[in-house]
Each structure stands twice: as structure tokens, then as C-alpha cells.
Amino acid sequence: MADADAIVVGAGLAGLVAATELTAAGKRVILLDQEPRQNLGGQAFWSLGGLFLVDTPEQRRLGIKDSFALALQDWIGTAGFDREEDYWPRRWAEAYLAFAAGEKRAWLRAMGHRIFPVVGWAERGGGSAGGPGNSVPRFHLTWGTGPGVVEPFERRALAAEAEGRLVLRFRHRVDGLIRAGGAVTGVEGSLLAPSDAPRGAATSRQAVGHFALTAPVTIIASGGIGGDLDLVRRHWPQRLGRPPKAMVTGVPAYVDGRMLGIAAEAGARLINRDRMWHYVEGLRNWDPIWPGHGIRILPGPSSLWLDARGNRLPGPLYPGFDTLGTLAHLRATGFDHSWFILTQSIIRKEFALSGSEQNPDLTGRDWKLTLRRAIGRRATGPVEAFKQHGADFVVEEDLERLVAGMNALTQEPLLDAAAIRQLIEARDRDLANGFGKDGQIMAIRNARRYLGDRLVRTARPHALLDRAHGPLIAVKLNILTRKTLGGLETDLDGRVFGPDLAPLPGLYAAGEAAGFGGGGMHGYRALEGSFLGGCLFSGRQAGRAAAAAL
């Protein structure tokens, strides 16, 4: 007799959604995770909680005109689907967009989810209308950040556990899939030693026992590879240049990609493994939680971006515009770092840090604390803490001293203060009129035409050398690992394909392990806010389809 109707591997967001959809349909589910209970919710807990939504009341209140057709144009122009194996990823993309423009917001709201009223404009693109990037703001911030996204599904899971429909088994590391008669019939693996390590911290891999469990359905929702830098380098695409020697890690160590290899050994089809999403605005965390812990800056458009030798990045590679385009450009320089130069006025309004723990006002749903972002000269507490303690920050009143401090952070002095002064003065002169030829300044002015940016996200244009806006700040930017865009190939029910291009009976996948749907619904690039959304949608699809098949 089977141990359950379904086994879900991975207690992150996608796994929680899949498991609770199954239990809501009356099925008995075992949810496994190699980490201890305090990590319930996985990576999503640590996120800023941004969700990609289309044509919402929040957008309309801010004067944003969005539509499914415009979102589809942006998605296809960003994804760049160009492979035979992109058939299912593209179908998933179209289905996800219909979800994001349709019932997604109402579905979440019915479970208590709420959205911050100002919609963010992430991944702005800046090329042609049909090219990469969001034509309009679509980044809907969860009131409560990542924990606020996890909360409704954690609540459902704990209720199902209390009712006996869901069994949560932590410190269960899956080492293999059980197969019988051509179908996946369960999992086997190691019982790991108990751990009371804080959420996100690395835990022991000491095995203290063995387990085997059977069920007619197994759903893999185990995440990607971003916590294993060697694995990231192994699959690093040639189109992005050489893999970096130095990176910071944007996800906990348990995001190790093990289950992808285990599934492949059992016959599952993995596609688009060379598609990945890493950021170029990473900071070394001065107060780390996991090994190599990095934090991403979510920048507004005003910081001056220089490569390691002090050359200004070309347009439209401005802060917040084209993540992978900027990564490819910087990899071609031969260095693993770049620089922002900005002012206190810019950092106060334009620097947000990724991570629920870096935004206590939003995470704690504290309106009084949140409103402080709009007043005074100081940035948020966490940003000011990085400015004071962060190893990647230089703060000076004088440009020459600033550049000397920047050179002190690298193995050799690569920057010339006179050349950087010339760059900045040229940029500052272009501010004398309300028009000009500097592409970045035009982009800043365009951003401020959007009410949300003008209110909370984009500083009033000003000369960087104007001491009234000082001090000057330089930030050394590191490459930060984040998301796997490829993964297990699935149909729209989340069924995993085998080598014969037919579904493997009994095996489903969701979340990052499935490339957020189909083995890579983002294609080569993402529009942001779609990673959590991809976990929600693919977990829901897999859970509902599996329940219907049982």
C-alpha cells in the first residue's frame, strides 16, 4: 500500500502551493525537505515579495495603461525563444501571462494577500518597443514582502497538517526516485541529523538513517542551482563570457540543484540549463546569514555606472534597465566587478535592497516606518547600515578622495580620478537644460513622468558634484547568483517528460526546478516579479492536475 496519494519534494513556495492544492482536493500528501522546519517557505521567505501582474487596480490608480497584449509583447521580446525545445516554455509563458492578467490577484487576495499601493518599474529595457524589458511598471510589492507571499500557503499547510491530510517531514534528503513498471512510484533517501540552525543558515549533511516512501504521484519542487557556485560555473553560457571567479551568493546553500541531477538519472528530461539569471548589483553582506551571502541593490536609474577601469557603461545599460545585457557587457571587460557613483540624495530615494530582512518596514507591515522613506536625508536603516559597515562602500565629500578609496578596494589601482571627473562634469553639464543628449538623463526624466517613480523611486535630477546633495558615494558591485531559468521539461499539467518526449508516469515538477514552468518559461531573460509568480502558478497547475489524475 502506498504511503500517500502524493509526495512533494521541497517545502518552498512551489512545494507548499502544490501540496495545499492536493490537500484541498482531499488527497493525502507527504511534503519532504532536507532542511529543518524553520526553513518552511524556502527562498521565497527571503525575497522582496515582488509579483508580476497585468492591468491591476493598483496600476490603473497610478495612470498605467497595461494589457495582456502589451505584456505578451514585452515577454516575447524579452524571452527570445529560439529553440525547438522552447515549445512548452512558450506555452507556459502564454498561460502564465493569462493568469497574471486574470485571476492571480483575486486568487491571492481571497487568501489574505495584500499589495503595496505603488507599483515598481523593474527591468525597464530601453531599446525598441519590441525588445527586452517592461514597457510599463508591473512589479507589485507584497505588503509583508516574502513572508507575506508564503504566509497564506503556510497557513493552509499547517491547517492540513493539523487535520491529518498533510505530513511534513523535515531533514529528509531525497537521494533517488523509485521506479517500477516504467513509472515513478516514490522516493528514497537519507535522514539527516536534526538541526536547530537559524532559518537560512547552512545545516549539517550528516546522515543518520534511511527512508523510502511510495505514492502514485511525486512532485519535484526543489529549486535551482544558485547556491552551488561550481554548478553555476559549469552551466555558465558562452554568450555571457567567462564564468566569474568571484561571485556572491544570493540564495541559501540548500539551493544546490541536487534533485535536478537525481531526476535526470531517473530519465527526466532537462532543458535550457545554460539559461540563468544573475545580477550585477550584488553586495557582500556585512551581516551574513548563509555562506557567501550577497544582497542585491534594486537601483533607481540615476547612479553613474562605471566598469572596473572607470569607463561609463553605454546606453541603455543604466541601473535597473537590462540585467543580462549589462552582465554580458561587464563579462567582456575581463573583471568581476563594476562601480556605482552616486550622491546621498540618490541613495536616499533610489536604493532598495533585496530581501525581506532588509526591509523591516515593509516586512513588518509598518506604515509609520514605511512613510519615513519619503522624508529626511537619510536612506532606510538597512541601507545606511550598509553604507557604514559594508565592505563595498566608499563615502567621501571630495571626488579625488572617493576615487582613492575605490582603488583601495581592488588588487591594483585601475581608476583615474581626472578621467572620472571629466565623465561626471560632462554628465552634469547636460542637466543645464530640460532637454539634452545624455541618454541616462533622458531616461531619468522619463522615469519621473511616472507618479510612482517621482514619489518614491527616482531622485530629482541634479549634478553629482553638487555638494548640497552629498556626500559622494561609490559602491563596488559584485556578480550575485540567483535563478535557474531552465529545468525539467513539463507540459501544462506539470508532468515531466522523459527521453522519449512522453510524460514519465507519476512524475511532476513545479517552481524553479521546472524553469518556473515547461523547463524555462522566461526564455533567456526575465521581466522580474515573475519568479515568485512562476512558483505560484506552476505549483498550482501541478497540484491541481495531479489531484485530478489520482
RAUR-V129262 format. One record per helix or strand of 2 or more residues. SS is the DSSP state (h for helix, s for strand). FROM is the first residue (numbers start at 1). TO is the last residue. If there is no record, write none. Layout:
ss=SS from=FROM to=TO
ss=SS from=FROM to=TO
//
This chain:
ss=s from=4 to=9
ss=h from=13 to=24
ss=s from=29 to=33
ss=h from=37 to=39
ss=h from=42 to=46
ss=s from=50 to=52
ss=h from=57 to=61
ss=h from=68 to=79
ss=h from=86 to=100
ss=h from=104 to=109
ss=s from=139 to=142
ss=h from=145 to=162
ss=s from=166 to=170
ss=s from=172 to=180
ss=s from=183 to=192
ss=s from=207 to=220
ss=h from=229 to=234
ss=h from=238 to=240
ss=s from=248 to=249
ss=h from=258 to=265
ss=s from=270 to=271
ss=s from=276 to=284
ss=s from=293 to=299
ss=s from=304 to=307
ss=h from=323 to=331
ss=s from=337 to=343
ss=h from=344 to=350
ss=s from=351 to=353
ss=h from=356 to=358
ss=h from=360 to=363
ss=h from=367 to=374
ss=h from=381 to=389
ss=s from=393 to=396
ss=h from=399 to=407
ss=h from=417 to=429
ss=h from=439 to=447
ss=h from=451 to=456
ss=h from=467 to=469
ss=s from=472 to=484
ss=s from=487 to=488
ss=s from=495 to=498
ss=s from=503 to=509
ss=h from=511 to=513
ss=h from=530 to=549
//
